[in-house]
Amino acid sequence: MRVVWTTEAIKSYYETLDYWDEHNGSNSYSIKIMTAIDVLIKELVEDPYFLGQYDEQLNLHRRTILKGRFLIYYEIKDAESTIEIQYFRSSYQKPLSNYS
C-alpha cells in the first residue's frame, strides 16, 4: 500500500513545522512531530481501517498523534492500494466538519 499527500495536506504540514521551529527557537518539537508522522504512516500501511476513526460526514478516516494535538484525515483509495492524506491539522483549529 502506498501513501500520498494532497497539496493542501503537505502545505499545512510544513507550515506547522515552520511555526513550531519559529515559536520554540529550535526544531526539537518539529522533529517530534515528524517522528510521530513516520510511525503513524507505517501503522496505517499495516492496517488503515483499525487505526482511524471514520467520520461519516466527511467520508474520511481520522487519526490523532501526539496526545491528540494533531489530526490526519485520510481516504483509502484504489481498491485499498492507496492511502491519501487529505488534511493535516492542529486540534486547536476549527473542525473540518464546521466548514461547509
Secondary structure, DSSP 8 states (H G I E B T S, - for coil): -EEEE-HHHHHHHHHHHHHHHHHHTSSHHHHHHHHHHHHHHHHHHH-HHHHSEEETTTTEEEEEETTTTEEEEEEEETTTTEEEEEEEEETTS--GGG--
